[in-house]
């Protein structure tokens, strides 16, 4: 059985890898392992050792602490049996490839246009 912390760390690895536009193969090459091992880390099937997490953090240009961010709130939400998310919002936003692709595309837009798009999205979401 997978441990929730291993699953969380794996999701954060996948999230960061998608955000920087890196494939599993590219990350594996940076770290010096096979891409199948990255797959196992990202699903939480295998635990990431401290030294390997250090190498992954270096390859993805984040501090090691990045992989543990949000774990407290995730655990609290499980304990509190939070009400289910709306059908329009995935329960795991970091694990949703479409959401991450949208974020990556959003940040590729020039800043002045991005602000205008953000305001439009805010207005549209208030109307709905």
RODO-2510 file (C-alpha; in nm, 4 decimals, decimal comma):
residues 128
     n   res          X          Y          Z
     1     x     0,0000     0,0000     0,0000
     2     x     0,1324     0,3437    -0,0890
     3     x     0,1908     0,6003     0,1817
     4     x     0,0045     0,9334     0,1378
     5     x     0,3302     1,1290     0,1730
     6     x     0,4891     0,9305    -0,1106
     7     x     0,1847     0,9983    -0,3282
     8     x     0,1962     1,3705    -0,2444
     9     x     0,5693     1,3982    -0,3210
    10     x     0,5135     1,2109    -0,6482
    11     x     0,2352     1,4487    -0,7494
    12     x     0,4575     1,7461    -0,6742
    13     x     0,7379     1,5971    -0,8853
    14     x     0,4958     1,5487    -1,1762
    15     x     0,3483     1,8957    -1,1257
    16     x     0,6853     2,0693    -1,1377
    17     x     0,8061     1,8571    -1,4286
    18     x     0,4977     1,9525    -1,6321
    19     x     0,5324     2,3192    -1,5419
    20     x     0,8885     2,3346    -1,6711
    21     x     0,7958     2,1327    -1,9805
    22     x     1,0260     1,8405    -1,9039
    23     x     0,9523     1,4812    -2,0019
    24     x     1,0006     1,1871    -1,7692
    25     x     1,2901     1,0783    -1,9904
    26     x     1,4614     1,4180    -1,9613
    27     x     1,4224     1,4234    -1,5833
    28     x     1,5523     1,0674    -1,5593
    29     x     1,8594     1,1602    -1,7642
    30     x     1,9283     1,4604    -1,5377
    31     x     1,9056     1,2381    -1,2323
    32     x     2,0862     0,9380    -1,3829
    33     x     1,8071     0,6796    -1,3663
    34     x     1,5563     0,5148    -1,6020
    35     x     1,2337     0,6961    -1,6862
    36     x     1,0336     0,4030    -1,5459
    37     x     1,1686     0,4933    -1,2027
    38     x     1,0383     0,8488    -1,2459
    39     x     0,6981     0,6988    -1,3323
    40     x     0,7031     0,4979    -1,0107
    41     x     0,8004     0,8043    -0,8066
    42     x     0,5238     1,0131    -0,9627
    43     x     0,2555     0,7575    -0,8793
    44     x     0,3877     0,7037    -0,5281
    45     x     0,4515     0,3359    -0,6045
    46     x     0,8168     0,3816    -0,5025
    47     x     0,9509     0,6044    -0,2293
    48     x     1,2041     0,8702    -0,3213
    49     x     1,5197     0,8574    -0,1112
    50     x     1,6534     1,1805     0,0363
    51     x     1,9535     1,1908    -0,1969
    52     x     1,7384     1,1182    -0,5026
    53     x     1,4887     1,3866    -0,3984
    54     x     1,7816     1,6258    -0,3693
    55     x     1,8882     1,5405    -0,7271
    56     x     1,5315     1,5767    -0,8575
    57     x     1,4954     1,9141    -0,6849
    58     x     1,8210     2,0261    -0,8454
    59     x     1,7086     1,9096    -1,1909
    60     x     1,3708     2,0851    -1,1526
    61     x     1,5305     2,3954    -0,9977
    62     x     1,3246     2,4001    -0,6779
    63     x     1,4138     2,3580    -0,3098
    64     x     1,3498     2,0138    -0,1617
    65     x     1,0784     2,1700     0,0554
    66     x     0,8735     2,2315    -0,2628
    67     x     0,7770     1,8637    -0,2703
    68     x     0,6203     1,8838     0,0762
    69     x     0,4264     2,2088     0,0292
    70     x     0,0542     2,1704     0,0877
    71     x     0,0800     1,8348     0,2592
    72     x    -0,0578     1,9710     0,5871
    73     x    -0,3672     2,1210     0,4268
    74     x    -0,4216     1,8073     0,2195
    75     x    -0,4049     1,5944     0,5346
    76     x    -0,6372     1,8301     0,7240
    77     x    -0,8905     1,8199     0,4413
    78     x    -0,8929     1,4401     0,4565
    79     x    -0,9341     1,4424     0,8348
    80     x    -1,2139     1,6976     0,8239
    81     x    -1,3917     1,5009     0,5488
    82     x    -1,4236     1,8181     0,3463
    83     x    -1,7232     1,8431     0,1203
    84     x    -1,6618     1,7176    -0,2328
    85     x    -1,5341     1,9627    -0,4908
    86     x    -1,7710     2,0965    -0,7524
    87     x    -1,7870     1,8914    -1,0729
    88     x    -1,6190     2,1762    -1,2637
    89     x    -1,3166     2,1758    -1,0302
    90     x    -1,0996     1,8620    -1,0130
    91     x    -1,0271     1,7416    -0,6608
    92     x    -0,6545     1,7246    -0,7399
    93     x    -0,5739     2,0386    -0,9374
    94     x    -0,2005     1,9566    -0,9362
    95     x    -0,2710     1,6178    -1,0889
    96     x    -0,4919     1,7544    -1,3661
    97     x    -0,2877     1,7764    -1,6870
    98     x    -0,5369     2,0118    -1,8513
    99     x    -0,5103     2,2583    -1,5614
   100     x    -0,1314     2,2474    -1,5676
   101     x    -0,1250     2,2947    -1,9462
   102     x    -0,3525     2,5953    -1,8998
   103     x    -0,1212     2,7439    -1,6361
   104     x     0,1844     2,6887    -1,8557
   105     x     0,0086     2,8538    -2,1519
   106     x    -0,1109     3,1392    -1,9317
   107     x     0,2428     3,2254    -1,8228
   108     x     0,3617     3,2135    -2,1849
   109     x     0,1367     3,5132    -2,2610
   110     x     0,3002     3,8588    -2,2326
   111     x     0,2367     4,0134    -1,8905
   112     x     0,0084     4,3008    -1,9953
   113     x    -0,2147     4,0655    -2,1966
   114     x    -0,2026     3,8097    -1,9157
   115     x    -0,3414     4,0643    -1,6669
   116     x    -0,6283     4,1438    -1,9030
   117     x    -0,7017     3,7754    -1,9529
   118     x    -0,6973     3,7225    -1,5762
   119     x    -0,9485     4,0039    -1,5233
   120     x    -1,1722     3,8609    -1,7967
   121     x    -1,1609     3,5162    -1,6338
   122     x    -1,2432     3,6678    -1,2960
   123     x    -1,5443     3,8532    -1,4370
   124     x    -1,6675     3,5446    -1,6225
   125     x    -1,6362     3,3248    -1,3137
   126     x    -1,8345     3,5777    -1,1066
   127     x    -2,1145     3,5706    -1,3629
   128     x    -2,1416     3,1924    -1,3762
***
